[in-house]
């Protein structure tokens, strides 16, 4: 038996600064996760629940072959989007019309993974329901949650996250070295060094440092906020000011402060040390969700006391005071408020009475950003715009939620959701935009009433245009999910609205969506006629993006109808337009279907290169559906000359379709059936099935590399073929593991502590690259190290 190391899949963000201490808590969380399906870390804001959860997840990554995944919920304001958010974090691109929770449970059913649900307190009931549903469906799933309250799910194990250990004050003087053993002291020293290089805890300042961390109750966020002050004042001055602040807060009482009050006092102090303009900016920045860039801050937060050209200096000041966290690299810089600090800012904004106005400005900025993204989508900056829109996903959600919950704003919400049409499709996210559009269309002011009776006919036409466009986009998304009946109803309403509106754009969109639906339902002749109408309408409306989008399907229809000359003419026209605009997205899809036509005409080598070029164009978007379609086409092209390769690609393709519910674009299924039958004939049933199984076992990355004829990363050599990396003691414990002994039994047999035995087993797993005790047992057997066998 050959045992190889698993692929480690850890989907956690990189730590921006060093992780200090928490050794006991890490071990305790690991112990709880070994026995419980759901562990919830609870504690006050700023106590370090998120950092602890992520560190545990990173340490346990080898134990979960299907990955460790983080779902950040702090910025999620709509409970209805909880399941969708989890799916996005797990990179599930579902195009079916099944309930999201069914798709999610099906995906997780046979997985062994750790899911970290971070900041559940504002969605407590929803998180509890989802966690319970997922655990019932997926026995290999473990959930680690962070919250200020327990979720209340049966079987949940709760672990309070305490403040960091800190020295007690008993009047005696500790040595500097002994003080440095306390996590709170080490954290203060580390964060102080980041703002004051060369800072050390010394005999001269150790008493002040110890008093500071005790005054802060050992709360990590409070310690980090305080350490920033050393940029301007000394340790002794910092202590004096903390004492003054807390004495004022407790009116002279010397009893210990409640920890939440301690953190609030520190944030109050940070707020008090800001300039008036910095405080104003802090409050205004709280309307952003999931971060922001400088341009957004300048447009949303300037005015009424802050000039646009003052924003950058104010941002720099807030970063320097650790109110804003800087993220990104040298080319893309974003800023984020920690959730506790963001909520503080939101409270100040509400007190000022400016929250409604700032949320409206936030909405206007992101409505404009969505509109610009739509205009720039068909052009050389397409990939940059895709990445920018993706970074602002949380802010778009907040803007849409504002439009949905504010009377008279539904039309603006429809405009935002509609402008993001190609972004939604490129991310593979069809369910979320349909949900937003359904809810916004259901609001009464989305039609004739939005402008008000005194606004005049132009405003009414604008509302009708927004509704008609939204119906067309919603119908397009429904068609991509094969929800044809509902799409037809929406298109019928759009036609009625279009009758009273000028212009060719909406009729062209109706013809396009109708033609796509007809093509997917395999009425090729009817589809060709509708798509011809759409091309003509888009040309009249001067909408080149609509023309290119439609041409690729019109050309495909002509190909299927046996009109190769017409098909090639349309394909070439579309490619020329894409190349003139330096487009990636439409060019990649045109190459996919054009490559199939070239293959049908007998030029296999050229067709294969077209499919690979399409895949290369798709990579910046992580377009897994489009890539799967190209891999499928490459399997067809290999069936005659290299049937074994075709069978492997068919197997890899099948695994990709599982994540989408079913293979889409069934109008091309005849190519699949004929090619698979040919490969089976060439290889024989047994040979085909063996190669097909190899394809199903490829990881997505290896399947893509195989399709592109790039080198596939070889499996790690079996440990049996290598010199043993274990120490003598670890070899001894490995033999006992192979005999089926538990850690407790091993500890008893070797007269060591159970924690020591657990540590040895964890080291063995790490060194051998394994994730289970059974793999250790198999390795021991291969080495001939079981009792009664000679090595």
Secondary structure by P-SEA (a helix, b strand, c coil): cbbbbccccccccccccccccaaaaaaaaaaaaacccbbbbbbcccccaaaaaaaaaaaaccccccbbbbbbccccccccaaaaaaaaaacccccccccaaaaaaaaacccbbbbbbcccccaaaaaaaaaaaaaaacccbbbbbbcccccccccbbbbbbcccbbbbbcccccccccccccaaaaaaaaaaaacccccccccccaaaaaaaaaaacccaaaaaaaaaacccccaaaaaaaaaaaaaaaaccccccccaaaaaaaaaaaaaaaccaaaaaaaaaaccccccccaaaaaaccccccccccaaaaaaaaaaaaccccccccccbbbbbccaaaaaaaaaaaaaacaaaaaaaaaaaaaaaaaaaaaaaccccaaaaaaaaaaaaaaaaaaaaaaaaaccccaaaaaaaaaaaaaaaaaaccaaaaaaaaaaaaaccccccccccccccaaaaaaaaaaaaaaaaaaaaaaaaacccaaaaaaaaaaaaaacccccaaaaaaaaaaaaaaaaaacaaaaaaaaaaaaaaaaaaaccaaaaaaaaaaaaaaaaaacaaaaaaaaaaaaaaaaaaacccaaaaaaaaaaaaaaaaacaaaaaaaaaaaaaaaaccccaaaaaaaaaaaaaaaaccccaaaaaaaaaaaaaaaaaacccccccaaaaaaaaaaaaaaaccaaaaaaaaaaaaaccaaaaaaaaacccccccccccccccccccaaaaaaaaaaaacccaaaaaaaacccaaaaaaaaaaaaaaaccccaaaaaaaaaaacccccccc
